[in-house]
Amino acid sequence: MKYMGSKDRISKYIIPLMLKERKDEQYWVEPFVGGANSLDKITGNRIGNDYNEYLAAMWQDVSNGWMPPNDVTEEQYSKIKNNKELYPKGLVAYVGFALSYGGKWFGGWCRDGQEKRNYVIEAYNNAVKQFPKLRGITFTNQSYDEMYLPSNSLIYCDPPYKNTTKYKNDFDSNKFYNWCVSKVKDGHTIFVSEYQFNHPNFIKLWAKEITSSLAQNTGSKTGIECLYKVEL
């Protein structure tokens, strides 16, 4: 699903690096599941979590077999945006992310300048391919530091990046980094996606310059996408 900060473009690089360290029957856990663009490429025991209550509800609906509509209009988009409490949370999430420019939470109706592409149908076709791969997974709606973690899990974190646009509340990156270290001490294996930065416990495994589109009025942004493994 289209989502701001999606790892779909780089999953072919980073997922094999993590899978090399995954043990048989080990749980793959994503505390920041977002658009599930890495989780949908994993098999076996999986848990997805997101702090956005609408997104978590949508993924649980998808896990139970839900599919989105393929005929949402711009007028309906505006009604849902302004009256979220009147609609099912899963539908709100789908419209708010998949049908918004750049996958940003209600960041403006999806369109191109020439009105040549039908983004509603494109989003639906993507859902037809992706959503069946996520059925039967447990999805939760908690803060990353409160969610249940099976013993010795492989945890892949794609948190809000430090000093970047966030869709909900501020995110304490330093608190998150400390949590990662504490979970490694508990026996978990942790990988983290972030822009390039320095931290003594975060060992860079992979890096690539990526250009991303944020919103209609902000243009694009370039950053060095990295995958880190947290070590003691």
RASUL-V215763 format. One record per run of one state. SS is the DSSP state (H for helix, E for strand, L for the rest). FROM is the first residue (numbers start at 0). LEN is the number of residues. If there is no record, write none. Layout:
ss=SS from=FROM len=LEN
ss=SS from=FROM len=LEN
//
This chain:
ss=L from=0 len=10
ss=H from=10 len=9
ss=L from=19 len=8
ss=E from=27 len=3
ss=L from=30 len=8
ss=H from=38 len=3
ss=L from=41 len=4
ss=E from=45 len=4
ss=L from=49 len=3
ss=H from=52 len=11
ss=L from=63 len=10
ss=H from=73 len=9
ss=L from=82 len=1
ss=H from=83 len=3
ss=L from=86 len=2
ss=H from=88 len=10
ss=L from=98 len=1
ss=E from=99 len=1
ss=H from=100 len=3
ss=L from=103 len=5
ss=E from=108 len=1
ss=L from=109 len=9
ss=H from=118 len=16
ss=L from=134 len=3
ss=E from=137 len=3
ss=L from=140 len=13
ss=E from=153 len=4
ss=L from=157 len=15
ss=H from=172 len=13
ss=L from=185 len=3
ss=E from=188 len=7
ss=L from=195 len=6
ss=E from=201 len=14
ss=L from=215 len=3
ss=E from=218 len=12
ss=L from=230 len=2
//
